[in-house]
Amino acid sequence: MFPMKNKMGFLGVLIFLALAGVVTAGEISGKWIVTAENVDIEMVFKVDGNALTGTIYNPLSGETKIKEGKIDGDNFSFIAVRKFGQNETRILWKGLLDGDVIKFTRVFPGGGTTQIIGMRPKAAPPAQTKEKAGK
């Protein structure tokens, strides 16, 4: 039906698209800082295929594990469960990766949302050494 050359080209495109999704997903891995309501929240993401795990540390409410994390190309989502008094609240985080920036939409029970930007922390510049004069 199709010449072998076309089949190989089609297969090559499929492999490229599959690998592109894996590379993008892997770029989410690591530490991110999100500022919400004047509080810096630290997120650490781990990627395993299309699954996203990790932790969120908020200095006001402590650490929580990421649950139900899913990755679809540059888009991902997860649930953070927070305890307020005796009640647990499931907060949905949706993210769109754009290089070293994540555009988050945080969805609260009842439908309220907030837009938040997350960024990779910048690495400290390497320490500079003084060159010894005359040597």
GUGU-181787 format. One record per residue: x, y, z of N, C-alpha, C in turn. Coordinates in pm, whole numbers, padded with zeros to 5 digits, always signed. Example, Ala and Ser with C-alpha at 12.3 -4.5 7.8 and 13.67 -1.06 7.14 Angstrom:
! residues 2
+01319-00569+00780+01230-00450+00780+01320-00330+00780
+01285-00225+00708+01367-00106+00714+01290+00003+00787
END
This chain:
! residues 135
+00082-00119+00000+00000+00000+00000+00087+00126+00000
+00166+00147+00109+00259+00259+00112+00399+00207+00086
+00479+00281+00014+00617+00238-00006+00690+00231+00128
+00791+00144+00138+00867+00125+00262+00928+00257+00310
+00972+00342+00219+01034+00469+00255+00935+00555+00335
+00808+00560+00293+00707+00638+00364+00678+00580+00502
+00676+00447+00512+00651+00383+00641+00763+00416+00739
+00888+00414+00692+01002+00444+00780+00998+00590+00822
+00961+00680+00732+00951+00821+00767+00843+00845+00871
+00729+00779+00853+00618+00791+00948+00660+00739+01085
+00729+00623+01086+00777+00565+01212+00876+00660+01279
+00963+00722+01202+01059+00818+01257+00989+00936+01323
+00886+00987+01259+00809+01099+01316+00743+01057+01447
+00685+00939+01452+00621+00890+01575+00722+00877+01688
+00839+00823+01658+00943+00808+01761+00987+00946+01810
+01007+01041+01719+01048+01175+01757+00944+01238+01850
+00817+01228+01816+00712+01288+01898+00706+01223+02036
+00724+01092+02042+00724+01023+02172+00840+01069+02257
+00958+01080+02199+01074+01125+02275+01063+01272+02313
+01004+01353+02231+00986+01494+02265+00901+01509+02390
+00798+01428+02404+00715+01431+02524+00792+01389+02648
+00879+01289+02635+00958+01244+02749+01058+01350+02791
+01123+01414+02694+01221+01518+02726+01152+01633+02798
+01037+01676+02748+00964+01785+02812+00926+01749+02954
+00875+01628+02974+00835+01584+03107+00954+01586+03202
+01069+01543+03155+01188+01540+03239+01233+01679+03282
+01201+01781+03203+01241+01916+03237+01166+01971+03359
+01058+01909+03396+00982+01952+03514+01056+01912+03641
+01132+01803+03635+01202+01751+03753+01287+01858+03819
+01290+01852+03951+01375+01942+04027+01297+02037+04114
+01370+02137+04163+01315+02233+04259+01258+02355+04189
+01142+02401+04236+01075+02520+04184+01030+02605+04302
+01025+02736+04284+00975+02828+04387+00853+02900+04331
+00746+02897+04409+00620+02961+04373+00588+03061+04484
+00558+03184+04449+00521+03284+04549+00371+03307+04542
+00304+03277+04654+00159+03295+04662+00126+03364+04793
+00049+03469+04786+00012+03547+04904+00136+03587+04984
+00240+03632+04915+00366+03677+04975+00441+03569+05052
+00417+03444+05019+00486+03331+05082+00555+03251+04973
+00683+03220+04994+00755+03136+04898+00728+02990+04930
+00671+02920+04832+00639+02777+04843+00742+02702+04760
+00805+02602+04821+00904+02522+04751+00840+02393+04701
+00856+02366+04572+00805+02242+04512+00923+02164+04458
+00923+02034+04485+01026+01947+04430+00953+01837+04353
+00977+01834+04221+00909+01739+04134+01001+01626+04093
+00943+01506+04084+01012+01389+04032+00924+01329+03924
+00987+01291+03812+00914+01239+03698+00949+01092+03676
+00846+01011+03654+00864+00871+03618+00766+00842+03504
+00817+00852+03380+00728+00836+03265+00633+00954+03258
+00502+00926+03265+00401+01032+03266+00347+01059+03405
+00412+00998+03507+00369+01019+03646+00455+01126+03712
+00392+01211+03791+00460+01318+03862+00442+01295+04011
+00552+01294+04086+00548+01284+04231+00635+01395+04288
+00644+01402+04419+00729+01500+04484+00665+01558+04607
+00713+01676+04647+00663+01740+04769+00643+01890+04746
+00558+01945+04832+00537+02089+04838+00565+02130+04981
+00649+02232+05000+00674+02283+05134+00629+02429+05140
+00530+02453+05228+00479+02586+05253+00516+02618+05399
+00591+02725+05425+00633+02754+05562+00516+02777+05658
+00398+02809+05605+00282+02831+05691+00209+02701+05728
+00215+02601+05639+00139+02479+05665+00223+02351+05658
+00352+02363+05635+00439+02247+05636+00448+02178+05501
+00494+02053+05505+00517+01977+05383+00402+01882+05354
+00373+01865+05226+00274+01768+05181+00325+01699+05056
+00284+01575+05037+00323+01500+04918+00228+01530+04804
+00284+01531+04684+00205+01547+04564+00134+01416+04535
+00006+01423+04504-00074+01304+04475-00135+01315+04336
-00159+01200+04275-00229+01191+04146-00165+01278+04038
-00032+01288+04039+00038+01370+03941+00040+01307+03803
+00008+01386+03702+00003+01340+03562+00072+01442+03473
+00142+01391+03371+00211+01478+03276+00160+01448+03137
+00134+01555+03062+00092+01542+02922+00165+01649+02842
+00286+01617+02794+00367+01715+02723+00411+01825+02816
+00379+01951+02783+00415+02065+02867+00313+02091+02978
+00201+02020+02974+00096+02036+03074+00107+01926+03178
+00078+01961+03302+00076+01861+03408-00021+01905+03516
-00056+01811+03602-00148+01842+03711-00118+01750+03829
-00159+01793+03947-00146+01711+04066-00239+01764+04174
-00255+01684+04277-00339+01720+04392-00249+01742+04513
-00275+01848+04587-00211+01871+04717-00322+01867+04821
-00306+01783+04921-00405+01773+05028-00354+01854+05146
-00433+01951+05188-00398+02035+05302-00500+02015+05413
-00452+02021+05536-00541+02005+05650-00563+02143+05713
-00688+02181+05724-00727+02306+05787-00816+02268+05905
-00762+02278+06026-00835+02231+06143-00852+02081+06134
-00973+02033+06142-01002+01890+06130-01037+01848+05988
-01042+01944+05897-01084+01915+05760-00966+01904+05665
-00973+01808+05573-00875+01797+05467-00934+01858+05340
-00852+01934+05270-00894+01999+05146-00803+01954+05033
-00863+01909+04923-00788+01869+04804-00781+01987+04709
-00659+02031+04683-00637+02145+04594-00572+02093+04465
-00635+02123+04352-00583+02082+04223-00489+02190+04170
-00369+02148+04134-00271+02237+04069-00259+02193+03925
-00275+02287+03831-00252+02261+03689-00135+02350+03647
-00041+02290+03575+00077+02366+03535+00103+02357+03386
+00161+02464+03333+00206+02468+03195+00353+02507+03198
+00440+02416+03157+00584+02439+03158+00623+02525+03039
+00702+02631+03066+00753+02717+02961+00898+02751+02995
+00990+02658+02961+01131+02677+02994+01154+02668+03143
+01206+02776+03203+01231+02779+03347+01118+02848+03422
+01000+02852+03360+00881+02912+03422+00766+02813+03411
+00687+02804+03518+00564+02727+03515+00449+02822+03544
+00349+02819+03457+00227+02897+03479+00126+02803+03544
+00097+02828+03671+00007+02744+03748-00133+02804+03755
-00232+02716+03758-00367+02750+03798-00398+02662+03917
-00428+02723+04029-00461+02648+04150-00613+02651+04164
-00673+02530+04170-00819+02518+04173-00862+02467+04311
-00943+02545+04379-00990+02510+04512-01126+02441+04505
-01160+02361+04606-01294+02303+04609-01398+02415+04602
-01501+02394+04528-01602+02498+04509-01575+02583+04386
-01456+02565+04323-01431+02629+04196-01346+02754+04196
-01306+02808+04311-01222+02926+04311-01084+02893+04254
-01027+02985+04176-00895+02962+04116-00803+03081+04141
-00674+03052+04139-00572+03157+04140-00467+03122+04036
-00408+03225+03976-00300+03208+03879-00170+03242+03951
-00071+03154+03938+00056+03171+04007+00168+03133+03912
+00280+03200+03924+00398+03169+03843+00502+03100+03931
+00557+02990+03881+00666+02920+03948+00793+02935+03868
+00906+02942+03937+01034+02958+03867+01139+02867+03930
+01232+02824+03845+01347+02751+03898+01434+02850+03974
+01484+02808+04090+01577+02897+04161+01704+02913+04077
+01756+03032+04075+01880+03058+04002+01997+03005+04084
+02088+02938+04016+02207+02887+04082+02297+03004+04122
+02361+02991+04237+02454+03095+04281+02575+03095+04188
+02629+03213+04160+02747+03215+04073+02864+03144+04141
+02952+03082+04062+03064+03012+04124+03155+03110+04197
+03215+03063+04305+03307+03148+04382+03427+03183+04295
+03469+03306+04303+03584+03348+04223+03709+03339+04309
+03814+03291+04249+03941+03282+04320+04032+03394+04274
+04110+03444+04366+04205+03549+04332+04330+03482+04275
+04374+03534+04163+04497+03483+04107+04615+03543+04181
+04711+03460+04211+04829+03509+04281+04917+03585+04184
+04954+03703+04223+05037+03788+04137+05178+03733+04131
+05236+03738+04012+05375+03698+03995+05397+03549+03984
+05298+03467+03980+05318+03322+03969+05258+03268+03846
END
